[in-house]
Amino acid sequence: MLVDLHSHLEGRVRPETAAELARAAGIADPAGGWGQAIRLDAPADLTVYLRKVASTYPLFHSRDAIARIAREAVEDAAAAGLDYLELRFGPVTHARAGLRVEDVIAAVAEGMTDGSRATGMPSGAVVAALRHHDADVNVALARSAASFAGRGVVGFDLAGDELLYPALEPHQPAFAIARAAGLGITCHAAEAGPALAARQAAELLGATRIGHGAHILDDPQVLAWAAESGIVVEVCPTSNWYTGAIADVRDHPAPDFRDAGVRLVLGDDNPMQTGSDLRGEREVLTGTLGWTEADLAELDRVSIAAAFLEPGTREALTRALERT
């Protein structure tokens, strides 16, 4: 069962699509081509990582371009054998003159729906507020996301540079709006920041899932809280290596989380930047981190339970898992 619960739309742009969309917008090709511009050269830190992801932002220049990127992301995931994909994206980043935040969300929802209809693979969009945006901007974004609840948008997230913008309190009003609309809540936390950031995300924002959370392991009390509370950690081992959250992929805390009783799900984060998709991440778990088939089976069960799904889709995935 391949369930991807942490993947960014901006990190799934095909290089050939990037070249076509760039030409249509009059954007010069980068030196070395779009494949090189998008792909990370080596591990660094979160700031460098996010700068590389941002290389795709100019390509989200029209509603048609955004819908195409979203549709192709779903198609590529289905072609890779995925059973379900959640795609998160930052609409405010892509809004511009003639392209409102609502238009960006609508385009992503339309593209993902088209991709799911064509492939038969279900998918859901997760709207990401960004840490460096003002609270009022994220409140307006939450209202827009809430208006698409049940129409392609399934969740609300907080992303961005945790090193430069660690505070969560300013974003509480936005997350209250998202929760009231029935959207699932996740938050990038304890990726570059301290372990306590994960607990704060749950307590201040209502997050039921934590993106990355690699530093939870640094604090025994927070680790114990994570296991006892039932919070779900979205692990992305290769990405954590590239962001500098861990020194080596062999040092990823997934086995320690598992042994401590923390519930885990898997994501590929930005696969075009790191070169590792969800299947590659499962291979990291088994080939590098020593996970067994029983561990993967538990991962699959938790993934279906923790996904931001409509009941009918959850039941269908559960039946499919039982058949494997």
N, C-alpha and C positions, 0 to 999 in steps of 0.2 A: 504494500500500500504506500503510495507516494503522495503525501499531503504536505504542501508547502505553506507554512503560516507566517513566514517572514521574508518577503521579497518586495523589492522596490521597482516600480514601473520605470523610473529613471535609469535603473541599472539593468534593463532588459532590452534596450534599443539595439536592433540589428545594425552592424556597421554599414551594410549596404543600404539599409533604409535611411540611416543617418546621412549618407552621401546624397541620396535623392532629395531628402527634405532640405538639406543645406543648399543644394543647387536651386531648389524652388524658392527659397527665401533669400537668395543672393549672398549666402554665407560662404566664404572661401574655405576650401578644404584645408585642414590643418596639415602641417608638415608631417609626413609619414603616413597620412591617411587617417580615416576615422577609427579603424581598428586599433591603431596605436594610441590615438587620442583618448579612446575610451578605456583601454586596458591599463591597469596598474603595472608598473615596472617591478616593484618590490614592496615588501612591508615597510610601513612608515608610522604615521600616527593618524588619529581620527581627522584632524584638520586637512592633512594632505589627501586622505581617502575621500573626504567629502568634496574637495576641490576637483578631483578626478570625476566623481559622479556628476558634478555640476557642468562638466563639459557637454552633456547632452541637453542642458536646459534650453539653449537657443532653438533646438529642433522642435520644441513644443509651441510652435508659432501660430498655429491655427486650429480650429476645431477639427478639421479633417485630418490634420497631421497627428493630433493627439489621439483621435479615435483609431487611426491606423496603428500607431505604436501600441495602444492597448489591445487591439484585436490580435496583432502579431505576437504579443507577449503571451496571450492565452493559447494561440495556435502552437507556438513553440513549446510551451509547457505540455500541452496535450501530446505533441509529437514525441516528446521525451518520456512519455508514459505516465505523467502525473494523473492522479485521480481527483485532486482539488487544488486550487490555487487562490490564495489571497494576495492581492496586489495593493501595496500602499503607495501613496503619492502625495506631493505637496502642492495643492492647487494654487495657493497664493503665489508661489514661485513662478507659475506659468501665466498668470493673469497679466494682461496688458491692454493697451488701447484697443477697443473693439472685441476684447475677449475677457469677459467677466469670470470671476471665480465660479459662478454657477455654470457658465459655459464649459469650463474646464472639467468640472465634475460630470456634467452631462455627457461630454465627449468620451471620457474614460468609461463611464457606465455603458454607453452605447457600444463602444468598441469591444469591451469585455463581453457584453451580452451577445454580440455578433460572433465573437470567437467561441463562446460556449455553445451557441446554437449550432455552429458549423462543425464543432468537434465532439460535442456531447459531454465535454468535461465541465463540471460546474466551477464557478469562480465568484469571487466577491471582492469589492473594492473597499479599501480602508483609507479614509481621508486622514492625512497627517498635518497637524499643526506644527509649526516650527518654533524652536526655543527662542530664536533671535527676533521674532516678530512681537509687536506690542500686544498686550492682553486684549485690547479692543479689536485688533485684527483677527485674533484667534476666536474671539467670541462671535464675530460675524461669520467666520469660517464654519464654526460649529453649527450655527443656525442654517447655513447653506447645506452642510452635510446632513443635518437632521431632516431637511426637506426631501432628501433622496433616500431616506430610510425605507426599505422595502422596494426600492427601485434601483437596485444595484449596489448601493453603499451598505456595508455591513458593520463597519467599525470606525473608530476614531483613535488616533495615535498622536504622540508627541515625539518629534524627531529633531535632529540638528546637533550642533556641537555642544556636547555636555560639559566639556572642559571650559568653554568660554561663557556658557549660559546655564549654570547648574540649577537655578531657582525654579521650583515648581509652583509655588504659591500664586504667582500671577496668572497661571493658566487654569486655576480651579473653576472660575465661572464658565469657561468654554467647555470643560469636561462635564460639568453639571448639565449643560444643555444637551450634550451628546448622550449622556446616560438617560436623560428624560425621554429622548427619542427612541430608546431601545437599542442604541448602537453598542456593540462590544467595545471594551476599552483595553487598549494596550499602550505601553509607553517604553521608549528606549531609555533605559536607566541602568546604572552600575556597569556601563560599558566602558566609559572612560572615567566616570566618577566613582565615588566610594560605594561600598556595599549598602549603606543606609539609604542611598538614593532609591533603591528598589522598593524598600518598605515605604518610603515617603510617596512613591508613585501609587502604591496601592491605597494608602491611607488618605492622601490628599486629592488624588484624581479618580480613585475608584478602579484602578487598573486590575484586571484579573489575569493579565499576561504581562510579562516583562521582556522587552526586547534586549537580547544579549545577556545582560546581567552577569557578565564574567567575574566581576569583582565581589559578588555576593559571597564567594568562597573565602574572601579575606577576613570576614568577621563571623566567628562561630555563632554569635547570637542571632545575626541576621540569617545565617544559613539555617539555623534551627527554626526561626520564624517562617522561612520560606517553605520548609518541609511541613510544618504544623498547619500553616494557613491554607495550603493547597494552591498557592499561587503557581502559575505555569511560567516557566522560563523558555523563551524562544532561543535556542542555541544555533549559532551559525559559525562553526569552528574556523573555516578558512578565512572568512571575513574578519573574525576577531584577531587572527594573526596579521592580516594586512593593516588593520587599524592600530596595531600595537597594544591591544588589550591583553594579549598573551605573547610571550617571547618566541614560542614555537608551537606549531599546531599540536605537537605531542604533549604540550602542557595544558591543553584545553581542559577546563574543569568539568566537562560533561560526565565523565566516570565518577567524579567525586559528588556531583549533584545527585546522580543516580543512586549512589551508595548511601547518601544522606536522606533519601526519600523525597527529593524534590521532583515535582512533575515536570517533564520536559517535552517539548516539541521541536521540530527542526525547520530551518529555513536556509535559503541560499543567499539572502540579502541582496547583493548586487552582482549577479553571476557574470555579466559582461566585463565588469571591472576585475574580478578575481579569477575568472576562468573556471569556476567550479559551480555546477548546477546542483539541484537537490540530490540527484543520484550520486554525484561526486561527494556530496556531504555525507550521505549514508555510508559510502565507502570509507570516508575518514573515520566515522564512528567504528566500523568493524575492523578495517585494516590497520588503522593507526592507534585507535583508542581502546581496542579490545572488546568492543560490544559483541554480544551473542545474538542469535536469532530470537531468543526469549526477550532480550532487551529491546530489540527492534519491534517485536510484537506489542510490548507495553507502550513504546513510543507511538505506535499506530493507534492504539486504543485511546491514549491521552489526546492525540492530535484530533481525532474525530470528536471527542467530548469537548475539547477546548476551542474548536473552530467556531467562528462567528457565522453559524449556519441556520438556515430555515429548517424546521423540524423534519420535513420530508426528505431534504437532502441528507441530513444527518442519519436518518434511518436507512436510506439507500446505501450510504457509505458503510454503515455498520454491517448491513447484510453482505456487502461485497467483501468486507474484511473477514467475516465469518466463513466465507467460501474459500478463502486462501489457505 
